[in-house]
Each structure stands twice: as C-alpha cells, then as structure tokens.
Amino acid sequence: MAYEFERKQRITVLGGGPGGYEAALAGAQLGAEVTLVERAGVGGSAVLTDVVPSKTLIATAEATNAVGEAADLGVQFFSRTEEGRAVRPEITVNLAAVNARLLRLARQQSEDMKSQLIKAGVKVITGEGRLDGPNRVVVSTGKGKSAVDFDECDADTIVVSVGARPRILDTAKPDGERILTWTQLYALQEVPEHLIVVGSGVTGAEFASAYRALGAEVTLISSRDQVLPGEDADAARVIEDVFKRNGMTVLSKSRADSVTRTKTGVVATLSDGRTVEGSHCLMAVGSLPNTEDIGLREAGVQLTESGHIRVNRVARTSVPSIYAAGDCSDFLPLASVASMQGRTAVFHAMGDAVNPTELRNVTSNIFTQPEIATVGWSQKQIEDGIAQGDIYKLPLASNPRAKMMGIKDGFVKLFARTGSGTVIGGVIVAPHASELILPVSLAVEHRLTVDQLARAFSVYPSLTGSITDAARAMHIVN
C-alpha cells in the first residue's frame, strides 16, 4: 500500500535581524522547513552594530552619571595621597575597554541566537541572498575564491528582513576615523575631545546624551526648533533642558551643509555660514532600507519612493507568498515591531491564529538620560482632533521615591478617552522609563479605564506610584 505524506511547508527568511530571527523560530515551532539566509551574523545590525552595542554604551554612560551624582545622595569618593591627604578622584572612562566589552556582548548575543535557531531545526546559510521570483531565493555563499558558489532555496513563503543602513550625505562622507556613522563609533579608542552630532532625532539624541555623560564635549546640530522632533513636545523640552544643563551645546534651527576633515579634527559648515570645529563628528541623519538589487521589483513586490517594502498589518507584501519585517518595511522601525512582524508573518502564512499589528499599541523608548517612553495616541493627535481624549500630567518630582533617589526631571502623562476614561496613551520621562511604561502599555492594549488602572496596587514608595496617582486624578465621576 502506498502512503502519501504531506510535504512540510518551506519558509525561507532573508535576513537574520529581529524580524527574520523571530520568523524563523515561529516557522520551526509550527513545523515548517525553515532556511535563514544572513550575510553578517544572526541578529543583523540590531545586534551587531546598532541596538545591542549602543544600549550597552548607554548603560556605561548611566553608570558614569550615577557615580557623578552620588554626592547629591551623600555618597562621597576619596582616595589618599602618599601623605595621607584625602583627594577626590576624577571619573574616567576607558572607552577602548567599553567598546571591546560591547562588541564582545554583541558577538555573544549573535552566537546565542544562532544556536537557538539551529537547536530549533532552522538551516542557517551565511551569504548574500536575493529573490529569484516569488518562490525562490538564490544565495551567493562565497565559499570559493571567486565567490561564485550558490545555494538555491525554493520556498512556499519568503520573509524579507534585510534591515537598513545609515544614510550617507555626499557633503559629509564618513571615513571611519573622524567622520562616523553610528556603526563606526565602536572603533574609537578614546572618548572624543569634542563630538559634533549632526541630527537630533532618536539616534543623534541618544549618542549625544551618552557621550556627554562619558566626558566628551558635545555639540548637537538640530535643524528643528528643538531636539527630538516628532516626539512629545513636553518630553523633548525636558531632554533639551537636561542637555543644556549638563553642558551640551544645542544649535537649534541649524542645518549642516557639509562636514570635512581638518589636520586635527573636523569642521561642520552650517547653512548660514557658521562653522563648528570638533575632534569627531557623528552623522545621524536617518537610514535607508537595504532593498536595492535583491530582486524585489522583479518579483512584483511594491516599494515606496524611499525604497521601503509596502506591507499590510500582517506583514504581507503585494505578492501573496512574500512578507517583509523590520526596518526594510514601511512599518515603524523598532526592533520590537520587527520581531512582532516576523512572528505575525509566519503565523499568517501557515494559517495559524494571528492578530494584525496595531501601531497604536506599540511602545517605544528613547534611551537618553532620562529616558522617554511612549505608547498609544499622542498629545498632538488629541490637540489636532484626530483622537478624543483628556490629558493629565504629573511631575515626577512630586513622587516620594523620586525625591529619595534625587530625581528632579521627568513626568508621567496619561491620555484617556473623553467620557469613558479608557486609557488611550501615555508618556513617561524618567530613569528607566522603558521599564515603567509597561503598566500603561497593558492598559492601552486591554482597553482599561483610568479607574481600573488606579485600582492596581503600586508599591509605596515607587516610581510606578506616579502612574496610579495620575490615573486616580483622572477619575470618571459616575
């Protein structure tokens, strides 16, 4: 008797960043035959050159700040000279050691992720991949001397997760020594004497904050009225005030036309003719998707004018068999969103239960000092009439735990639907706001009211107490 066995569904994932990694794991979990193609290392740029190393650097900056501010809490550091005289030591940062550590952690994270994939049964191929139609990926593995060795992967479903790269300006081309992208910072052996940061978006603000804490003189060039354009205005104002108070120079409404090397450093020329001289320059002027020359248009995949892949809320492209996740798509460029897209894509492709990604439920965080965490509708959307809501803002300085910790800057802000009191968004500016935002995210995700949020027991004293206090202040009278 002949038996017919149903063939496993074949999934090929192009790119091993957060979206590709999660897509591969989800496919293996559901019993598919999964192949993942990655050219640099599992984890992609998020792990190797972006999120993991940058947040590790920021953790060092936070530690530096904590030591410097310890005196406010009554903690003092002294060393003794040979004569026995007490002197206060200087806080120094060994940047070479810091960068060696963060790159080591990034590599280890990448290896751990690769091991997880292999353990789950995913075939991992190292090489350059491109689409050869809607159901095939061709990989140049480069095993031979002329790099002509190829693998071919036929697939029922393809997930494209090829990420993005720093945007390069012709008038400020990085050289990896003095003019740098955020992927090149980790080759520095010493803290820059004077770092010029061009671009005051999330990347620019995070690195400006970190390097100022590490001891560099920092000049932040912002083309907008204030730093972090597009973010909550109150939050951006707090961050800019902190930047200036910490000695950073912020040049608002200023555009850098060019950045060139000098004998001893760099010079940035602004559009109004002014110049800024420094030892190094970080170019943080956005990113571009890695979607060129990988066969997308030939396969029928629609792209935006910027080259991003158009996807719907289940990460599907214009071609039914092809999905896209992460910074190469036209969705929100966050690692957490990429991961969710990767899982959602595979669940949808294999007919499993799936919840389309709702951008209004996405939590994001900016790792400045203090951090900014947001979720849901924004205050501007409420003020513009796009959403109907009430706004309540509670300064963090009124929180008893914040007083104990010496925290002076920051706030908790909640947005609740007018009438029903349903929590529709929030902003937290505080140390480790990325951890504090979760209760607000849960409230938004599960449509809790401010009264339901207020009834949750927060520890006394705690910073999360400000969340329940703000919710209590927005009580809906029945």
FILO-160848 format. One record per residue (C-alpha): y negated, z, x; residue number from 0. Coordinates in steps of 0.001 Angstrom, whole numbers. Layout:
% residues N
north Y, up Z, east X, num NUM
...
This chain:
% residues 478
north 0, up 0, east 0, num 0
north -3423, up -918, east 1361, num 1
north -6207, up 1605, east 1145, num 2
north -9893, up 695, east 1169, num 3
north -12186, up 3123, east 2877, num 4
north -15876, up 3192, east 2044, num 5
north -17913, up 2347, east 5136, num 6
north -20361, up 5004, east 6294, num 7
north -23998, up 4204, east 5739, num 8
north -25605, up 3142, east 9011, num 9
north -29037, up 4526, east 9890, num 10
north -30990, up 3522, east 12962, num 11
north -34026, up 5585, east 13905, num 12
north -36630, up 4002, east 16168, num 13
north -38484, up 6799, east 17967, num 14
north -37386, up 10380, east 18591, num 15
north -40535, up 12328, east 17733, num 16
north -40607, up 14976, east 14971, num 17
north -40140, up 12377, east 12236, num 18
north -37348, up 10490, east 13961, num 19
north -35590, up 13662, east 15064, num 20
north -35523, up 15116, east 11551, num 21
north -34492, up 11779, east 10053, num 22
north -31539, up 11576, east 12444, num 23
north -30436, up 15144, east 11719, num 24
north -30736, up 14620, east 7974, num 25
north -28689, up 11430, east 8178, num 26
north -25955, up 13126, east 10185, num 27
north -25948, up 16049, east 7750, num 28
north -25368, up 13646, east 4845, num 29
north -22516, up 11907, east 6647, num 30
north -24198, up 8721, east 7828, num 31
north -23523, up 6925, east 11098, num 32
north -26807, up 7560, east 12901, num 33
north -28257, up 5963, east 16040, num 34
north -31552, up 7137, east 17506, num 35
north -33496, up 4999, east 19991, num 36
north -36090, up 6706, east 22190, num 37
north -37780, up 5391, east 25322, num 38
north -39285, up 8554, east 26874, num 39
north -37309, up 11538, east 25643, num 40
north -36255, up 13165, east 22390, num 41
north -39230, up 14866, east 20825, num 42
north -41511, up 11993, east 21738, num 43
north -45133, up 12521, east 22673, num 44
north -45389, up 15521, east 20332, num 45
north -43028, up 17472, east 22571, num 46
north -43599, up 15863, east 25959, num 47
north -47353, up 15189, east 26142, num 48
north -49064, up 16474, east 23015, num 49
north -48269, up 19367, east 20693, num 50
north -45911, up 21474, east 22819, num 51
north -47837, up 21307, east 26129, num 52
north -51279, up 21553, east 24525, num 53
north -50392, up 24595, east 22426, num 54
north -48758, up 26203, east 25462, num 55
north -52009, up 25686, east 27369, num 56
north -53915, up 27164, east 24446, num 57
north -51622, up 30210, east 24471, num 58
north -52653, up 30796, east 28097, num 59
north -56302, up 30437, east 27092, num 60
north -55781, up 33012, east 24339, num 61
north -54262, up 35438, east 26837, num 62
north -57250, up 34903, east 29126, num 63
north -59624, up 35652, east 26276, num 64
north -57648, up 38756, east 25304, num 65
north -57952, up 40174, east 28811, num 66
north -61645, up 39368, east 28963, num 67
north -62353, up 41013, east 25592, num 68
north -60165, up 44075, east 26181, num 69
north -63184, up 46082, east 27340, num 70
north -64526, up 45941, east 23774, num 71
north -61483, up 47989, east 22747, num 72
north -61961, up 50497, east 25544, num 73
north -59430, up 48959, east 27953, num 74
north -60774, up 48541, east 31475, num 75
north -59166, up 46949, east 34536, num 76
north -59886, up 48128, east 38068, num 77
north -58389, up 47674, east 41490, num 78
north -59005, up 49723, east 44629, num 79
north -60542, up 48632, east 47888, num 80
north -59202, up 49962, east 51189, num 81
north -61899, up 52632, east 50998, num 82
north -60579, up 53694, east 47597, num 83
north -63564, up 52367, east 45675, num 84
north -62807, up 51050, east 42187, num 85
north -63846, up 47445, east 41591, num 86
north -63366, up 45268, east 38552, num 87
north -61158, up 42268, east 39407, num 88
north -62022, up 38741, east 38338, num 89
north -59858, up 36967, east 35787, num 90
north -58426, up 33876, east 37433, num 91
north -56139, up 31154, east 36120, num 92
north -53593, up 29377, east 38308, num 93
north -53739, up 26049, east 36485, num 94
north -51073, up 24459, east 38677, num 95
north -48650, up 27202, east 37623, num 96
north -49768, up 26956, east 33996, num 97
north -49204, up 23196, east 33910, num 98
north -45864, up 23474, east 35693, num 99
north -44748, up 26008, east 33079, num 100
north -45870, up 23995, east 30073, num 101
north -44266, up 20796, east 31344, num 102
north -41063, up 22722, east 32037, num 103
north -41121, up 24107, east 28491, num 104
north -41737, up 20624, east 27099, num 105
north -38798, up 19155, east 29010, num 106
north -36555, up 22024, east 27939, num 107
north -37576, up 21583, east 24311, num 108
north -36782, up 17881, east 24577, num 109
north -33359, up 18583, east 26064, num 110
north -32619, up 21192, east 23382, num 111
north -33489, up 18674, east 20669, num 112
north -31305, up 16008, east 22268, num 113
north -28416, up 18465, east 22454, num 114
north -28829, up 19253, east 18751, num 115
north -28664, up 15558, east 17897, num 116
north -25557, up 14955, east 19976, num 117
north -23909, up 18055, east 18529, num 118
north -24625, up 16713, east 15042, num 119
north -22930, up 13424, east 15943, num 120
north -26009, up 11259, east 16460, num 121
north -25743, up 8469, east 19031, num 122
north -28821, up 8631, east 21284, num 123
north -29845, up 5467, east 23173, num 124
north -32555, up 5507, east 25827, num 125
north -34543, up 2302, east 25812, num 126
north -37240, up 122, east 24246, num 127
north -36397, up -823, east 20678, num 128
north -37734, up -3471, east 18327, num 129
north -36796, up -4738, east 14887, num 130
north -34866, up -7980, east 14579, num 131
north -35269, up -8378, east 10844, num 132
north -34917, up -5739, east 8122, num 133
north -31436, up -4576, east 9130, num 134
north -31191, up -4723, east 12896, num 135
north -32741, up -3013, east 15907, num 136
north -32441, up -4550, east 19380, num 137
north -32759, up -2160, east 22311, num 138
north -33632, up -3069, east 25893, num 139
north -31803, up -339, east 27762, num 140
north -32929, up -1351, east 31229, num 141
north -29633, up -410, east 32811, num 142
north -29634, up -3465, east 35038, num 143
north -32031, up -4254, east 37860, num 144
north -33869, up -6812, east 35761, num 145
north -33877, up -4660, east 32642, num 146
north -32096, up -7321, east 30595, num 147
north -29284, up -5149, east 29244, num 148
north -29387, up -4874, east 25460, num 149
north -27837, up -2885, east 22662, num 150
north -27844, up -4148, east 19088, num 151
north -27824, up -1741, east 16177, num 152
north -27065, up -3104, east 12708, num 153
north -28348, up -763, east 10035, num 154
north -28438, up -293, east 6294, num 155
north -31585, up 1784, east 6764, num 156
north -34141, up 1796, east 9572, num 157
north -36611, up 4645, east 10096, num 158
north -39561, up 3760, east 12332, num 159
north -41142, up 6773, east 14020, num 160
north -42815, up 5362, east 17118, num 161
north -45874, up 7622, east 17153, num 162
north -49314, up 6900, east 18559, num 163
north -51184, up 6887, east 21849, num 164
north -54718, up 7863, east 22934, num 165
north -57419, up 5335, east 22096, num 166
north -58958, up 3812, east 25233, num 167
north -62558, up 2608, east 25467, num 168
north -63408, up -290, east 27763, num 169
north -66500, up 1602, east 28931, num 170
north -64601, up 4782, east 29779, num 171
north -61187, up 3821, east 31062, num 172
north -59058, up 6791, east 32160, num 173
north -57920, up 6843, east 35784, num 174
north -55686, up 9904, east 35542, num 175
north -57769, up 11774, east 38119, num 176
north -61317, up 12297, east 36849, num 177
north -61439, up 10439, east 33533, num 178
north -58497, up 11637, east 31477, num 179
north -56708, up 11327, east 28161, num 180
north -55061, up 14402, east 26673, num 181
north -51709, up 13186, east 28038, num 182
north -53043, up 13266, east 31619, num 183
north -54584, up 16733, east 31709, num 184
north -51375, up 18367, east 32855, num 185
north -51560, up 16805, east 36302, num 186
north -54627, up 18919, east 37144, num 187
north -54032, up 21480, east 39877, num 188
north -57226, up 23462, east 39355, num 189
north -59437, up 24352, east 36423, num 190
north -62189, up 21708, east 36268, num 191
north -65549, up 22918, east 37500, num 192
north -67316, up 21112, east 34654, num 193
north -65306, up 19349, east 31958, num 194
north -67097, up 16854, east 29730, num 195
north -65255, up 16358, east 26445, num 196
north -66107, up 13173, east 24547, num 197
north -65173, up 13562, east 20899, num 198
north -65474, up 16668, east 18725, num 199
north -62542, up 16095, east 16410, num 200
north -59462, up 18305, east 16421, num 201
north -58209, up 17285, east 19882, num 202
north -61626, up 17493, east 21525, num 203
north -62445, up 20851, east 19948, num 204
north -59076, up 22380, east 20869, num 205
north -59251, up 21392, east 24525, num 206
north -62948, up 22284, east 24815, num 207
north -62137, up 25740, east 23451, num 208
north -59143, up 26180, east 25757, num 209
north -60784, up 25050, east 28990, num 210
north -63892, up 27154, east 28345, num 211
north -61593, up 30182, east 27996, num 212
north -59829, up 29178, east 31228, num 213
north -63151, up 29329, east 33076, num 214
north -64428, up 25750, east 33103, num 215
north -67997, up 24861, east 32310, num 216
north -67672, up 22637, east 29242, num 217
north -69984, up 20102, east 27635, num 218
north -68812, up 18799, east 24273, num 219
north -70329, up 15482, east 23187, num 220
north -70283, up 15102, east 19398, num 221
north -71529, up 12031, east 17557, num 222
north -71829, up 14026, east 14315, num 223
north -74141, up 16775, east 13093, num 224
north -71581, up 19427, east 14014, num 225
north -68179, up 19731, east 15587, num 226
north -65006, up 19038, east 13592, num 227
north -66469, up 16503, east 11152, num 228
north -64415, up 16252, east 8000, num 229
north -63234, up 19860, east 8200, num 230
north -64502, up 22728, east 6068, num 231
north -68230, up 22978, east 6831, num 232
north -68267, up 26794, east 6981, num 233
north -65287, up 26795, east 9335, num 234
north -66853, up 24180, east 11608, num 235
north -70074, up 26190, east 11695, num 236
north -68209, up 29323, east 12821, num 237
north -66414, up 27420, east 15577, num 238
north -69600, up 25799, east 16848, num 239
north -71377, up 29173, east 16892, num 240
north -68481, up 30682, east 18862, num 241
north -68507, up 27739, east 21267, num 242
north -72211, up 28176, east 21997, num 243
north -71967, up 31956, east 22258, num 244
north -69186, up 31548, east 24830, num 245
north -71425, up 29386, east 26981, num 246
north -70309, up 25910, east 25950, num 247
north -72917, up 23152, east 25753, num 248
north -72599, up 21235, east 22481, num 249
north -74508, up 17958, east 22274, num 250
north -74663, up 17073, east 18571, num 251
north -75688, up 13648, east 17246, num 252
north -74924, up 12240, east 20690, num 253
north -72748, up 9240, east 21441, num 254
north -71270, up 8497, east 24857, num 255
north -71720, up 4811, east 25649, num 256
north -69855, up 4981, east 28942, num 257
north -68172, up 7300, east 31427, num 258
north -67932, up 6329, east 35088, num 259
north -66757, up 7961, east 38294, num 260
north -69090, up 9157, east 40996, num 261
north -68289, up 10261, east 44542, num 262
north -67771, up 13845, east 43407, num 263
north -67016, up 13599, east 39703, num 264
north -68066, up 11700, east 36598, num 265
north -71215, up 10795, east 34714, num 266
north -71396, up 10177, east 30970, num 267
north -74232, up 7983, east 29760, num 268
north -75360, up 8629, east 26180, num 269
north -76669, up 6003, east 23784, num 270
north -80194, up 7446, east 24048, num 271
north -80203, up 7043, east 27833, num 272
north -79483, up 10652, east 28763, num 273
north -76758, up 11345, east 31290, num 274
north -74356, up 14245, east 31710, num 275
north -72715, up 14891, east 35063, num 276
north -69463, up 16750, east 35433, num 277
north -66374, up 17087, east 37592, num 278
north -63970, up 15669, east 34988, num 279
north -64078, up 14003, east 31578, num 280
north -61603, up 14212, east 28721, num 281
north -61695, up 11252, east 26343, num 282
north -60711, up 12442, east 22867, num 283
north -61804, up 9517, east 20718, num 284
north -58823, up 9098, east 18465, num 285
north -55448, up 7415, east 18696, num 286
north -53749, up 4088, east 17996, num 287
north -50286, up 3577, east 16458, num 288
north -47533, up 2187, east 18699, num 289
north -46706, up -575, east 16248, num 290
north -47520, up -3712, east 18242, num 291
north -44776, up -6093, east 19325, num 292
north -41858, up -4229, east 17776, num 293
north -41075, up -6817, east 15107, num 294
north -42641, up -5093, east 12109, num 295
north -44667, up -8005, east 10742, num 296
north -41805, up -10411, east 11378, num 297
north -39544, up -8135, east 9326, num 298
north -42054, up -8202, east 6466, num 299
north -43472, up -4704, east 6927, num 300
north -47065, up -4366, east 5742, num 301
north -49577, up -2800, east 8147, num 302
north -53118, up -1542, east 7650, num 303
north -56064, up -3074, east 9513, num 304
north -55721, up -290, east 12074, num 305
north -52070, up -1174, east 12674, num 306
north -50576, up 1777, east 10802, num 307
north -47493, up 1203, east 8658, num 308
north -48122, up 1404, east 4915, num 309
north -45758, up 3866, east 3275, num 310
north -45381, up 5500, east -115, num 311
north -44755, up 9171, east -814, num 312
north -41068, up 8896, east 114, num 313
north -41999, up 7184, east 3420, num 314
north -40733, up 3773, east 2292, num 315
north -42461, up 645, east 3571, num 316
north -42918, up -2701, east 1822, num 317
north -39364, up -3576, east 2944, num 318
north -36780, up -1541, east 945, num 319
north -34479, up -940, east 3924, num 320
north -37263, up 203, east 6270, num 321
north -39018, up 3574, east 6222, num 322
north -41691, up 4980, east 8544, num 323
north -42615, up 8523, east 9528, num 324
north -45254, up 10197, east 11636, num 325
north -48436, up 9052, east 13333, num 326
north -47440, up 5374, east 13174, num 327
north -47622, up 5544, east 9371, num 328
north -50774, up 5691, east 7257, num 329
north -49990, up 9245, east 6154, num 330
north -51504, up 12457, east 7522, num 331
north -50964, up 12593, east 11339, num 332
north -49348, up 16021, east 11669, num 333
north -46022, up 16914, east 13272, num 334
north -45028, up 18926, east 10199, num 335
north -45772, up 15949, east 7950, num 336
north -43801, up 13631, east 10234, num 337
north -40800, up 15958, east 10010, num 338
north -41038, up 16072, east 6218, num 339
north -41383, up 12281, east 6049, num 340
north -38317, up 11816, east 8242, num 341
north -36152, up 14032, east 6051, num 342
north -37558, up 12571, east 2836, num 343
north -36937, up 9006, east 4022, num 344
north -33267, up 9627, east 4717, num 345
north -32673, up 11668, east 1559, num 346
north -34203, up 8849, east -477, num 347
north -32311, up 6110, east 1338, num 348
north -28986, up 7883, east 792, num 349
north -29608, up 8747, east -2839, num 350
north -29961, up 12497, east -2337, num 351
north -32422, up 14602, east -4310, num 352
north -35928, up 14177, east -2934, num 353
north -39394, up 15482, east -3662, num 354
north -42118, up 12946, east -2823, num 355
north -44504, up 14363, east -233, num 356
north -47642, up 15801, east -1818, num 357
north -50507, up 15667, east 667, num 358
north -52497, up 18287, east -1220, num 359
north -49764, up 20809, east -418, num 360
north -49840, up 20137, east 3326, num 361
north -51025, up 22958, east 5545, num 362
north -52911, up 22033, east 8704, num 363
north -54241, up 24080, east 11583, num 364
north -56767, up 23637, east 14370, num 365
north -55911, up 25703, east 17448, num 366
north -59405, up 26633, east 18542, num 367
north -60347, up 30262, east 19096, num 368
north -60493, up 31412, east 16334, num 369
north -58101, up 29054, east 14577, num 370
north -58822, up 27142, east 11376, num 371
north -56051, up 26779, east 8790, num 372
north -56443, up 24828, east 5556, num 373
north -54334, up 23856, east 2567, num 374
north -54933, up 22117, east -741, num 375
north -58193, up 20870, east -2189, num 376
north -61324, up 21288, east -86, num 377
north -64672, up 22806, east -983, num 378
north -66326, up 19405, east -601, num 379
north -63930, up 17861, east -3102, num 380
north -64758, up 20636, east -5543, num 381
north -68507, up 20248, east -4992, num 382
north -68192, up 16459, east -5400, num 383
north -66406, up 16920, east -8735, num 384
north -63095, up 15471, east -7556, num 385
north -61400, up 18782, east -8344, num 386
north -62436, up 21519, east -10751, num 387
north -62427, up 24927, east -9114, num 388
north -64110, up 28194, east -8292, num 389
north -64793, up 29261, east -4708, num 390
north -64689, up 32719, east -3165, num 391
north -65342, up 33505, east 476, num 392
north -64611, up 36876, east 2118, num 393
north -65895, up 37516, east 5667, num 394
north -63139, up 38761, east 7952, num 395
north -65497, up 41323, east 9487, num 396
north -65116, up 43408, east 6322, num 397
north -61365, up 43724, east 6853, num 398
north -60330, up 47130, east 8319, num 399
north -57651, up 45660, east 10610, num 400
north -60149, up 43101, east 11899, num 401
north -62525, up 45933, east 12771, num 402
north -59759, up 47738, east 14654, num 403
north -58952, up 44567, east 16601, num 404
north -62580, up 43811, east 17388, num 405
north -62594, up 40581, east 15356, num 406
north -66104, up 39591, east 14366, num 407
north -65810, up 35904, east 13447, num 408
north -63936, up 34271, east 10611, num 409
north -63302, up 34436, east 6894, num 410
north -60811, up 33887, east 4079, num 411
north -61822, up 31377, east 1415, num 412
north -59845, up 30677, east -1754, num 413
north -60216, up 27887, east -4308, num 414
north -58898, up 28470, east -7847, num 415
north -58760, up 26149, east -10852, num 416
north -61598, up 26911, east -13236, num 417
north -60234, up 28604, east -16355, num 418
north -56584, up 29061, east -15367, num 419
north -57168, up 30687, east -11984, num 420
north -54391, up 28621, east -10364, num 421
north -54776, up 28597, east -6582, num 422
north -55546, up 25012, east -5539, num 423
north -56563, up 25522, east -1917, num 424
north -57852, up 27770, east 812, num 425
north -59311, up 28064, east 4280, num 426
north -58695, up 30804, east 6838, num 427
north -60693, up 31150, east 10039, num 428
north -59160, up 33868, east 12173, num 429
north -57000, up 34556, east 15207, num 430
north -53564, up 33106, east 14387, num 431
north -54791, up 31598, east 11130, num 432
north -51739, up 29333, east 11414, num 433
north -49609, up 32381, east 10574, num 434
north -51938, up 33847, east 7946, num 435
north -52199, up 30700, east 5815, num 436
north -48578, up 30795, east 4607, num 437
north -49189, up 33030, east 1520, num 438
north -51935, up 30645, east 389, num 439
north -49665, up 27657, east 1037, num 440
north -46936, up 29229, east -1094, num 441
north -49466, up 29877, east -3843, num 442
north -50594, up 26240, east -3785, num 443
north -47036, up 24876, east -3628, num 444
north -45781, up 27027, east -6507, num 445
north -48998, up 26964, east -8573, num 446
north -49515, up 30711, east -8519, num 447
north -52644, up 32157, east -10079, num 448
north -55076, up 34365, east -8205, num 449
north -53788, up 37308, east -10249, num 450
north -50209, up 36610, east -9192, num 451
north -51323, up 36332, east -5565, num 452
north -53314, up 39575, east -5880, num 453
north -50276, up 41431, east -7216, num 454
north -48351, up 40798, east -3988, num 455
north -48324, up 43885, east -1761, num 456
north -50147, up 43290, east 1510, num 457
north -49733, up 45854, east 4260, num 458
north -52644, up 48229, east 4796, num 459
north -54290, up 47688, east 7165, num 460
north -53599, up 43999, east 7805, num 461
north -55479, up 40738, east 8085, num 462
north -53451, up 39395, east 5161, num 463
north -55142, up 42099, east 3095, num 464
north -58192, up 39830, east 3027, num 465
north -56138, up 37245, east 1136, num 466
north -55159, up 39646, east -1629, num 467
north -58683, up 41083, east -1659, num 468
north -60147, up 37605, east -2150, num 469
north -57601, up 36857, east -4891, num 470
north -58431, up 40151, east -6597, num 471
north -62109, up 39289, east -6555, num 472
north -61315, up 36062, east -8453, num 473
north -59526, up 37912, east -11283, num 474
north -59467, up 35991, east -14561, num 475
north -60552, up 38203, east -17434, num 476
north -58318, up 37686, east -20463, num 477
